Amino acid sequence: MAALVLFGGGGDLALRMLLPSLYYLEHDGLLPDDLKIIGAARSEESREDYVARVRQSVESKAKADDAWSDAAWSKLEARLDYLAVDATSAESLKPLKDKVGPGTCTSFLAVSPSLYARIVTAMRAAGLAEADDRVVLEKPVGRDLETFREIDDAVADAFSELQVFRIDHYLGKETVQNLIALRFGNTIFEPLWNNLSIDHVQITVGETVGVGDRWPYYDEYGALRDMLQNHMLQLLCLVAMEPPSDLEPDSVRNEKVKVLRSLRPITHDEAERVTVRGQYVAGTSEGQPVKGYDEERGLDSDTETFVAIRADIDNWRWAGVPFFMRTGKRLPEKRTEIVIQFKALPHSIFDNDRGQVTANRLVIELQPEEDISLSVMNKKPGLDQRMQLQPIQMSLSWGQNDKSAKPPRRRIAYERLLLDALAGDSTLFVRRDEAEQAWKWVDQVSEAWEGAAFKPRDYVAGTWGPPEADLLLDRTGRRWNTGND
């Protein structure tokens, strides 16, 4: 028998992401036959009431995706159980241990990371951290290297590293995984994947929403720790890592750690030149007037809601290739993308029409749609005596070769990660030394800001951050991808 315990099983993450993911896995016949799923939370409610809440959440999402099946729900419902517990108390967890029974138990901590240390200590005392058991941790673990180590030391006292699955849901996205296939499954890309052919890389994670009532959490973390430390550095690693010897978990993660160790430290002398901090003020978002961050919070704050950074990787492959990252709240678009900008032609034979030849660009889009496209130059149709070129987009998205093909359902990133955790496959999860290196670099940025008394710049809600974000690229003769280039 196998069990999946969802601590915080009645919370937002569980109801909005985890349980719908489990429904889809059930729908597709991918869950282990003997798996039971137990929601564990503080709320005193019956199993029937809990199952009703789960169904309401799952059914609305599945029907929107045209994927609702009474048969699939019946199978999932039969697996579901619920127990009200104080997860920080070993005594309270003993009845949960009885429900889990013999076999492998995978515990997903969908709760505040501030509770992790107390929960895993209680789990160990209650017998929920046996040699075959696993624990899944949601980000962010800690708010700096010191607090990460404090929490992770407690986790390490209860579980071995092989039992710990630190989740970053971006790594479960189909397009992110396809980046590995693109790089290492095609001979046309890997020979060009270096400083001889690539001019620079851009990584953008833009959100139109503001912080709203999440400000107590956000005020502690800010954009640097909330997004860049995990999601964006993980994307950078997948772009920049060397080819692993195979796809075994440690082979892939070893290469990502090498990238993080090669990131050039940012000192307080360089902070203003290579980083931008911003905070949104009142403006217009998606056609509606919105408040500034300080207005939402009710007090003045130096928390950044936008950050842009130039990162340099000091190794042979990437020497001289800047990686530009930007992320923020209240931006004009919800957009997550990686742009691989190749170098311009060293010499153009098409001099008769200046400016017509543009450099190749590979765009890996994660949201709002998932797509990979490559811009190449092509001759304009016609009988003009002068050959004229135009850029065209070659899309690698589903269905391009078969226009009648029905695209697959866009999966929730947690589907892949839950399935891997249940199977004990840690390839797409973050290893401890990987997380430590990411925190170490981010802490250096944070300390550089403090040392330089570097305050956030204002930007109007609905714009792409402070003007300094454009200057970050302008001063190098480059510019951010707008999607219309």
Secondary structure, DSSP 8 states (H G I E B T S, - for coil): -EEEEEETTTSHHIIIIIHHHHHHHHHTT-S-TTEEEEEEESS---HHHHHHHHHHHHHHHHHHTT---HHHHHHHHHHEEEEE--TT-HHHHHHHHHHH-SSEEEEEE-S-GGGHHHHHHHHHHHT---TT-EEEEES---SSHHHHHHHHHHHHHHS-GGGEEEE-GGGGSHHHHHHHHHHHS-TTTGGG-STTTEEEEEEEEE-----GGGHHHHHHHHHIIIIIIIIIHHHHHHHH----SSSSHHHHHHHHHHHHHHB----TTTHHHHEEEEEEESEEETTEEE--HHHHHTS-----SEEEEEEEB-STTTTT-EEEEEEESS-SS-EEEEEEEE---SS-S-TTSTT-----EEEEEEESS-EEEEEEEEE-SS--SS--EEEEEEE-STTSS-TT--------HHHHHHHHHHHT--TTSB-HHHHHHHHHHHHHHHHHHHHTT---EEEETTSSS-HHHHHHHHTTT-----S--
